[in-house]
Amino acid sequence: MPRFLAVYTMKPEDFARFRRLSKAEQDAIDAEGIPKWIEWEERNAEAIVSRGGMVGKTTRVTRDGIASASNPICGYLIVEAETAEAAAAMFVDHPHITVFPGDGVDIMPFVTDPPV
């Protein structure tokens, strides 16, 4: 079955806005979102090849050297689905975009064998 990289994205300003919330407000969002995230993973367990993980700040390497960089990527997951559309449909109700301040999940097919 085809495998897809699902990349969680979040605008830096949305993350900053979340971090400016009080601890109680952040905790309330976590209290709602974490159980929903776990439930989403359980519901889609058969399609999840790798749970991937969440990522932090970016360091970019170019011909000019090494420097801090910025991008909207905040995590990833590898899933199996018949089509990109089927993979995308799994994420329509994902808490990353329905509870947390994430702005999207980008779905990309692997064109070489992905890691497992």
C-alpha positions in Angstrom: 0.0 0.0 0.0 1.3 3.5 -0.8 2.9 5.4 2.1 2.6 9.1 2.8 4.4 11.7 4.9 2.0 13.8 6.9 3.7 17.0 8.0 2.1 19.0 10.8 2.4 22.8 10.2 1.9 25.7 12.5 2.4 29.4 11.7 5.0 31.0 14.1 2.5 33.7 15.1 -0.1 31.1 16.1 2.4 29.3 18.2 3.5 32.6 19.8 -0.2 33.4 20.5 -0.6 30.0 22.2 2.5 30.5 24.3 1.2 33.9 25.4 -1.9 32.3 26.9 -1.9 31.8 30.6 -0.7 28.4 31.9 -4.3 27.6 32.9 -5.5 28.3 29.3 -2.7 26.2 27.8 -3.4 23.4 30.2 -7.1 23.5 29.3 -6.3 23.2 25.6 -3.9 20.3 26.4 -6.6 18.6 28.5 -9.0 18.7 25.6 -6.5 18.0 22.8 -4.3 15.3 24.1 -7.1 12.8 24.7 -8.5 13.6 21.3 -5.1 13.1 19.7 -4.8 9.7 21.4 -8.3 8.7 20.2 -7.4 9.8 16.7 -4.2 7.7 16.8 -6.2 4.7 18.1 -8.9 5.1 15.4 -6.3 5.3 12.7 -3.8 2.8 14.2 -3.9 0.4 11.2 -2.8 3.2 8.8 0.0 4.6 11.0 3.3 3.2 9.9 5.4 5.5 12.1 4.2 7.9 14.8 7.0 10.2 13.8 7.2 13.0 16.3 7.1 16.7 17.0 10.1 18.9 16.1 11.6 22.1 17.3 13.6 25.0 15.9 15.2 24.6 12.5 18.9 24.8 11.6 19.6 25.0 7.9 22.7 23.9 6.1 23.5 25.5 2.7 26.6 26.0 0.6 27.0 29.3 2.5 27.2 27.4 5.9 25.0 26.7 8.9 22.3 29.2 10.2 19.1 29.3 12.1 16.1 29.1 9.8 12.3 29.2 10.1 9.6 27.0 8.6 6.1 26.0 9.6 7.0 22.3 10.2 6.3 21.2 13.8 6.0 17.4 13.4 5.3 14.5 11.2 3.8 11.0 10.8 3.9 8.3 8.2 0.7 6.7 7.1 -0.5 4.1 4.6 -3.5 4.8 2.4 -4.8 3.9 -1.1 -4.5 7.5 -2.3 -3.3 10.9 -1.2 -6.9 11.9 -0.9 -7.6 9.0 1.4 -4.6 9.8 3.5 -5.7 13.5 3.7 -9.2 12.5 4.7 -7.8 10.8 7.9 -6.6 14.2 9.1 -9.8 16.3 8.5 -10.8 16.1 12.2 -7.3 15.9 13.7 -6.8 17.8 16.9 -3.7 19.5 15.5 -6.1 21.7 13.5 -9.3 21.4 15.5 -8.0 22.0 19.1 -4.4 23.0 18.9 -3.1 26.1 17.0 -1.9 24.1 14.0 -2.8 25.4 10.6 -2.6 22.3 8.5 -1.3 18.9 7.7 0.6 18.5 4.4 0.3 15.0 2.8 3.1 13.9 0.4 3.6 10.5 -1.2 6.9 8.8 -0.8 8.6 8.3 -4.2 11.3 6.1 -2.6 10.9 3.5 0.2 10.2 5.4 3.4 11.8 4.6 6.7 9.7 2.4 9.0 
